[in-house]
Amino acid sequence: MQAKSKKLIFITILLTGCIITGLISSNDKEKPLAGSSLLQSAQGAVTSKAAQAKTVRVQVSGAVLEPGVYDLPASCRVEEAIAAAGGLTENADSERVNLVRKVRDGMQIRVPVKKAERTSRTQRKSAQAKSGLGESASGKSGSVKAGSGRNNSIMQSVRINSASAGELQQLPGIGPALAKRIVETRSRGRFASVEDLLRVPGIGKAKLAKLRDYVEVD
């Protein structure tokens, strides 16, 4: 019995030692793997930042064929940025642009037009503005005349025996109160002639003389 007990104890100790040894070996293997994962993450971040640093975003405007915002290599020059925007227009003043300057992120590259072209454009705008003012003034003058013509036509056709108070107010010197008195006087007896307007309170010979050319008896 004692021999068997000793044998079991020996086997138990042996198995325990094997288990402990296996656990230690497993931990040693996992540590390098964890370190390798961290190293790969760091390398990925560095690579991403390096990739971002290789491109810049610039705006190209002015006398270029296709103005806009472009993503370009960080090492490129202004000349290459202009080429990306379709190149220069015919009226571009390239002498005023430093074509060999290196671009940077957020940079705006504006290509000016030639001085002669700017002067010509300014002159055209000035001429157009003056022409517009002239046409506007001419249009206003014509409309006033046309309006006067329409008013004269209305006044010439006013028939004092059938015109409403509103139509009578189109006559020179006739307001709402006097138009009302004309209607009231007419209701008591039609006007046989233009001179009968003298029956209306407020119409004298002077006012009748002004109305004579614009009224008729119907």
PyMOL commands that set and color helices and strands:
alter all, ss='L'
color gray80, all
select helices_A, chain A and resi 2-53+78-84+94-96+115-156+165-168+176-187+194-199+205-214
alter helices_A, ss='H'
color red, helices_A
select strands_A, chain A and resi 55-62+68-73+108-111+158-159+215-216
alter strands_A, ss='S'
color yellow, strands_A
deselect
rebuild
show_as cartoon
